[in-house]
Amino acid sequence: MTSTRRPIYVLNGPNLNLLGVYGTTTLADIEEAVRARAAAGGWDVEFHQSNHEGVLVDRIQEARTEGAAIVINPAAFTHYSIAIHDALEAAELPVVEVHLSNVHRREAFRHTSYVSLQADVVIAGAGAFGYEMAVEHLLRTLEG
Ligand SMILES: O=C1C[C@@](O)(C(=O)O)C[C@@H](O)[C@@H]1O
């Protein structure tokens, strides 16, 4: 089913393209699961990954005018990107921050998130399923 609604943007930061190298789940698997869950609720998904901060800022700016909401795993940029923080603030969209790992159980430098300041919901430690949780939350809260 193709939706006339604006899509949910699902954005992924640096090194997440290597997921399949370190584990069994690939980013393509996550994309498939997210698309299926969104489609079941009548929503389309724009799914992107970039290793470049500016490209992610461009995608967030695109979502600002073309998207309904943003799910973002900014990866390492989480912990220091004021540019991504500012882009999310300007977007004025619902934002769900996702981390595969529980960043709070890891190194101290991962305990700071600039993105959380702009996130409505933060999901960390649920693995790939965290992305589906994020979409599920948006399906419940976004209006038609
Ligand atoms: O690249 C990543 C992945 C991550 O965002 C996660 O999904 O758990 C956590 C970050 O600290 C790390 O830099």
The ligand as a Tripos MOL2 file, in Angstrom:
@<TRIPOS>MOLECULE
LIG
   13    13     1     0     0
SMALL
NO_CHARGES

@<TRIPOS>ATOM
      1 O1         27.8060    3.7340   16.6730 O.2       1 LIG1
      2 C1         27.2520    3.6450   17.7730 C.2       1 LIG1
      3 C2         26.0250    2.8680   17.8960 C.3       1 LIG1
      4 C3         25.0470    3.3660   18.9590 C.3       1 LIG1
      5 O2         24.3280    4.4990   18.4940 O.3       1 LIG1
      6 C4         24.0310    2.2370   19.2010 C.2       1 LIG1
      7 O3         23.1780    2.0490   18.3300 O.co2     1 LIG1
      8 O4         24.0920    1.5400   20.2170 O.co2     1 LIG1
      9 C5         25.7790    3.7660   20.2430 C.3       1 LIG1
     10 C6         26.8480    4.7870   19.9500 C.3       1 LIG1
     11 O5         27.5330    5.1450   21.1540 O.3       1 LIG1
     12 C7         27.8720    4.2220   18.9870 C.3       1 LIG1
     13 O6         28.8330    5.1920   18.6650 O.3       1 LIG1
@<TRIPOS>BOND
     1     1     2 2
     2     2     3 1
     3     2    12 1
     4     3     4 1
     5     4     5 1
     6     4     6 1
     7     4     9 1
     8     6     7 2
     9     6     8 1
    10     9    10 1
    11    10    11 1
    12    10    12 1
    13    12    13 1
@<TRIPOS>SUBSTRUCTURE
     1 LIG1         1 GROUP 0 **** ****
